[in-house]
């Protein structure tokens, strides 16, 4: 049988509009959509306090609340199972709570900063964030409340998360990223792309449009499908891996606005269901093996010296899943949802909140909770070792400005996001 999977580019909190569009398609075409995949900028904003952790100027906050809070609060329920990766306009405080992946609301699953899950027998992997060379080798040092630098760097892709994805050996059917793999424009119609976005021409010519780590993952994993968002246009491509190798069908999509190409429905062959989200055994074994190396300061992780293979870790994971089951732990709200009728406004919270889903997930694997660790110290920030570490990666600063973090956020001034 075949699965009907809807792919959406950048959500920007427009859940009501996307779900109503999909329900209309189901009705008109007499079909059933089994899964929705979103390629970032999801904006899982629970309340106004979360806006302090979104890389958006305060004068635009009123435009950003949108509709996710309704699904988080239970006022609405996602009618279609939804999986998403993070982009560069997110409530980063909330996504960090769910670093390993989990439910942001009932029936809405975040893949984590990097992750793999199974939907039926389809394996879906993903990488959150966008690539910035200067932060790639850093650890995950950012902690709330974010300063003006950390509110950007928190969503920059890290080598550690990419390295874990590079350990995958089993077939990936679908991979999701926010920004595009570097060089993907070689495999589609550059002419049509430049007609849509003339300012891409220079970056394409200089081979700076896209993510180098994503390109490495594309070459290693060779998924059947790869979906992206970020650049707010539709762009298809076909990647042939070697002369007789497999093919990856790439598709980037726009953001949810009238008249824009933000949605595509594909069919994928699958064994009969049930079509539910489950943990992936290989990915949990990778998580178990590499979690002790999770870098939580500006220092990079010490990768590459570990013993090869996952066999012992795989057996531990298999035993745990046989005993407990492979469904993710249930959604659990951690802060109050936005209340548009409240005169006092939404409550404010300081610091990291431990999400019960993640606590249970780590207990399942026998791992310690580290996400609220504050190993970064003022002494380290002032130390020469910090400067030496940066100096080892001087090339990371070449042609690496800040402006493309902003995306086209200023379009908010005209009501467009």
C-alpha positions in Angstrom: 0.0 0.0 0.0 1.1 3.6 -0.2 1.3 6.4 2.3 0.1 9.9 1.5 2.6 12.4 3.0 2.2 16.1 2.9 5.3 18.2 2.8 5.2 21.8 3.9 8.1 24.4 3.7 8.3 27.0 6.5 5.3 26.9 8.9 5.8 30.2 10.7 3.1 29.2 13.2 0.4 29.0 10.5 -0.9 25.6 11.8 -4.6 26.6 11.4 -4.1 27.5 7.7 -2.0 24.5 6.8 -4.3 22.0 8.5 -7.4 23.5 7.0 -5.8 23.3 3.6 -5.0 19.7 4.1 -8.5 18.8 5.3 -9.9 20.6 2.3 -7.7 18.5 0.0 -8.8 15.3 1.7 -12.4 16.3 1.2 -12.2 17.4 -2.4 -9.9 14.6 -3.6 -11.5 11.9 -1.4 -8.2 10.9 0.0 -6.5 10.5 3.4 -3.3 12.2 4.3 -1.3 10.1 6.7 1.5 12.4 7.7 2.5 16.1 7.6 6.3 16.9 7.4 7.4 20.5 8.1 10.9 21.7 7.1 11.5 24.2 9.8 10.6 27.7 11.1 7.7 25.9 12.8 7.5 28.4 15.6 6.2 26.3 18.5 5.5 29.4 20.6 3.5 28.5 23.7 3.0 31.9 25.2 4.4 35.4 25.0 7.3 34.6 27.2 8.6 32.2 24.6 8.9 35.2 22.2 12.0 36.3 24.1 13.8 33.3 22.8 12.8 33.8 19.1 15.1 35.7 16.9 12.5 38.3 16.0 12.5 42.0 17.0 10.1 42.8 19.8 8.1 45.2 17.6 7.1 42.1 15.5 6.1 39.9 18.4 2.3 40.4 17.9 2.7 39.0 14.4 4.4 35.8 15.8 1.9 34.3 18.2 -0.2 32.7 15.4 -1.9 29.4 16.3 0.6 26.9 17.8 -0.5 27.8 21.4 -4.0 26.5 20.6 -2.6 23.0 19.9 -0.2 23.1 22.9 -3.1 24.1 25.2 -5.5 21.4 23.9 -7.9 23.9 22.5 -7.2 22.4 19.1 -5.8 19.0 18.1 -3.6 18.4 15.1 -5.8 16.4 12.7 -2.8 14.8 11.0 0.3 13.4 12.6 3.0 16.0 12.2 6.8 15.8 12.3 9.1 18.8 12.0 12.7 20.0 12.3 13.7 23.4 13.7 14.8 26.4 11.6 16.2 29.8 12.4 13.0 31.4 13.7 12.0 29.2 16.6 11.1 29.3 20.3 14.6 28.0 21.0 14.1 27.7 24.7 11.3 25.2 24.1 13.1 23.2 21.4 16.2 22.9 23.7 13.8 21.3 26.3 13.2 18.7 23.6 16.8 18.4 22.3 16.5 14.6 21.8 13.1 14.9 20.2 9.6 14.8 21.5 6.0 16.0 21.4 5.7 19.8 21.3 1.9 19.3 21.4 -0.4 16.2 21.0 0.2 14.7 17.6 3.0 17.2 16.7 6.5 15.7 17.0 9.9 17.6 17.0 12.7 15.4 15.6 15.2 17.1 17.9 18.4 18.9 17.0 19.1 15.8 15.1 17.1 12.6 15.0 15.5 9.6 13.4 12.1 8.1 14.0 9.9 5.5 12.3 6.5 6.1 10.9 5.1 2.7 10.1 8.1 1.2 8.4 9.3 4.5 6.9 12.5 5.9 8.5 12.5 9.7 8.8 15.7 11.5 9.7 16.3 15.2 10.2 18.7 18.0 11.2 17.5 21.2 12.8 18.9 24.7 12.4 21.0 26.4 9.7 24.7 26.2 9.0 27.2 28.9 10.2 30.8 27.9 9.9 31.9 30.0 12.9 29.7 28.0 15.3 29.9 24.6 13.7 32.7 23.2 16.0 31.3 24.8 19.2 29.3 22.9 21.8 25.8 23.7 22.8 26.7 26.4 25.3 23.7 28.7 25.0 21.4 29.0 28.0 18.3 31.1 28.7 17.9 34.0 28.9 19.7 34.3 25.6 21.7 37.4 24.9 21.7 39.0 21.4 24.4 36.6 20.1 23.1 33.4 21.7 19.6 33.9 20.4 21.2 33.4 16.9 23.9 30.8 17.6 21.5 28.5 19.5 20.0 27.4 16.1 23.3 27.0 14.3 24.1 23.5 13.3 26.8 21.7 15.4 29.4 19.2 14.3 28.4 16.9 17.1 24.8 16.4 15.9 26.0 16.0 12.3 28.6 13.4 13.4 25.9 11.3 15.1 23.8 11.3 11.9 26.9 10.3 9.9 27.0 7.1 12.0 23.7 5.8 10.4 24.2 2.7 8.3 20.6 1.6 7.7 18.5 3.0 4.9 16.8 6.4 5.5 13.7 6.9 3.4 13.1 10.6 4.1 15.5 13.3 5.4 14.4 16.8 6.5 16.6 19.9 6.9 15.8 23.6 7.1 18.6 24.9 4.8 19.5 23.3 1.6 22.5 21.0 1.0 25.4 22.9 -0.6 25.5 22.2 -4.3 22.0 21.0 -4.6 21.4 23.6 -7.3 23.7 21.6 -9.6 21.0 19.0 -9.8 18.0 21.2 -10.7 17.1 24.1 -12.9 19.4 27.0 -11.8 17.9 29.2 -14.5 14.4 28.9 -13.1 15.6 29.4 -9.5 17.5 32.6 -10.4 14.4 33.9 -12.2 12.5 33.5 -8.9 15.4 34.7 -6.7 17.9 36.8 -8.7 20.0 37.5 -5.6 20.8 33.8 -5.3 23.0 34.0 -8.5 26.1 35.2 -6.8 25.9 32.6 -4.0 25.3 29.8 -6.5 28.3 31.0 -8.5 30.5 31.2 -5.4 29.2 27.9 -4.1 28.0 29.4 -0.8 24.3 28.8 -1.2 23.4 26.0 1.3 24.9 23.9 4.0 28.2 22.0 3.7 27.3 19.5 6.5 23.9 18.8 4.9 25.7 18.1 1.6 27.9 15.6 3.5 24.9 13.9 5.0 23.2 13.7 1.6 26.3 12.0 0.1 26.5 9.6 3.1 22.9 8.7 3.7 21.5 8.8 0.2 17.9 9.0 1.3 15.1 8.4 -1.2 13.7 11.9 -0.5 15.2 15.1 1.0 13.0 18.0 1.9 14.0 21.6 2.9 12.6 25.0 3.5 14.4 28.3 4.5 14.8 30.0 1.2 11.1 30.6 0.6 10.8 29.2 -2.9 10.0 25.9 -4.6 13.0 24.0 -6.1 13.0 20.4 -7.2 16.2 18.4 -8.0 17.3 14.9 -8.7 20.6 13.6 -7.3 22.1 10.5 -8.8 24.6 9.0 -6.4 27.3 7.5 -8.6 26.8 6.0 -12.1 24.6 3.1 -10.9 23.8 4.3 -7.4 20.5 5.3 -5.8 18.6 8.5 -6.5 17.5 11.2 -4.1 14.5 13.3 -5.0 15.0 16.7 -3.4 12.3 19.3 -2.9 12.4 22.7 -1.3 9.2 24.5 -0.6 8.0 28.0 0.3 6.3 29.4 3.4 2.6 29.3 4.0 1.1 32.3 2.2 -1.7 32.7 -0.4 -0.4 32.0 -3.9 2.9 30.5 -2.7 4.1 27.0 -3.4 4.4 25.8 0.2 2.7 22.4 0.0 3.3 19.1 -1.9 1.7 15.7 -1.4 3.7 12.6 -2.3 3.0 8.9 -2.2 5.5 6.4 -0.7 5.1 2.7 -0.8 4.8 1.1 2.7 3.8 -2.0 4.4 0.4 -1.9 6.2 0.3 0.2 9.4 -0.4 1.1 12.1 1.0 4.4 11.0 2.4 5.8 14.2 5.6 7.5 15.3 8.0 5.2 17.0 11.6 5.4 18.3 14.2 4.1 15.9 16.4 1.4 17.3 19.6 2.3 15.5 19.3 6.0 16.3 18.8 5.3 20.0 21.9 3.1 20.0 23.8 6.0 18.4 22.4 8.4 21.1 23.4 6.0 23.8 26.9 5.7 22.5 27.6 9.3 21.9 25.7 11.1 24.7 28.8 11.0 27.0 30.5 13.3 24.4 27.7 15.8 24.2 29.5 19.2 24.3 27.9 21.8 26.6 30.6 24.5 26.5 32.1 26.4 23.6 34.7 23.7 23.3 34.1 21.2 20.5 33.3 17.5 21.2 36.2 15.1 21.1 35.0 12.9 18.2 36.6 10.2 16.2 38.5 8.2 18.8 35.7 5.9 19.9 35.5 2.2 19.2 33.7 1.4 15.9 30.3 -0.3 15.9 27.1 -0.2 17.8 26.5 -3.9 18.7 26.6 -3.6 22.5 24.6 -0.4 22.5 22.1 -1.9 20.1 21.4 -4.9 22.3 20.8 -2.6 25.3 18.4 -0.5 23.3 16.6 -3.5 21.9 16.1 -5.0 25.4 14.7 -1.7 26.7 12.3 -1.3 23.8 11.1 -4.8 24.1 10.3 -4.2 27.8 8.8 -0.8 27.5 7.6 -0.4 23.9 8.9 1.9 21.2 6.3 4.7 21.2 7.6 8.0 22.4 6.7 9.1 25.9 3.5 11.1 26.1 3.3 14.9 25.7 3.5 16.8 28.9 3.1 20.7 29.0 5.8 22.5 31.0 4.5 26.1 31.0 1.0 27.6 30.8 -0.3 28.3 27.3 -1.0 31.8 26.0 -4.4 33.1 27.2 -5.6 35.9 24.8 -8.4 36.8 27.3 -6.1 37.3 30.3 -5.8 40.9 31.4 -2.6 40.2 33.3 -0.8 38.7 30.3 1.1 35.4 30.1 3.3 34.4 33.1 7.1 34.8 32.8 9.6 32.0 33.6 13.4 32.1 34.1 15.9 29.4 33.3 15.7 25.9 31.9 12.7 23.7 32.5 13.1 19.9 32.5 10.6 18.3 30.2 9.2 15.1 31.7 9.3 13.5 28.2 13.1 13.9 28.1 13.6 12.9 31.7 11.8 9.6 30.9 13.6 9.1 27.6 17.0 9.5 29.3 15.9 7.1 32.1 15.0 4.6 29.4 18.5 4.7 28.1 20.1 5.0 31.5 21.6 8.4 30.7 22.0 11.4 33.0 20.1 14.7 32.4 22.6 17.3 31.2 20.6 19.9 29.3 20.5 22.4 32.2 24.3 22.0 32.8 26.1 25.4 33.2 29.6 24.3 32.6 30.5 27.5 30.7 32.3 29.8 33.1 33.4 33.4 32.9 36.9 32.2 33.5 36.7 30.0 30.4 35.3 32.9 28.3 38.2 35.1 29.2 40.8 32.4 28.8 43.4 32.2 26.1 42.3 28.6 25.4 39.1 30.0 24.1 41.0 32.3 21.7 43.2 29.4 20.7 40.2 27.3 19.8 38.8 30.0 17.7 42.1 30.5 16.0 42.3 26.9 14.9 39.2 27.6 12.8 40.1 30.9 11.2 38.6 29.8 7.9 35.2 29.5 9.6 35.0 33.3 9.5 35.5 33.7 5.8 32.5 35.1 4.0 30.3 34.4 7.0 28.2 37.4 7.7 25.2 37.6 10.0 22.6 39.0 7.6 21.5 35.7 6.1 20.4 34.6 9.6 17.6 37.2 9.4 16.0 35.5 6.4 13.4 38.0 5.2 12.1 38.7 8.7 11.7 42.4 7.9 8.8 41.4 5.7 6.8 41.3 8.9 6.5 45.0 8.6 4.1 44.4 5.8 2.4 41.6 7.6 4.3 38.9 5.8 6.4 36.3 7.7 
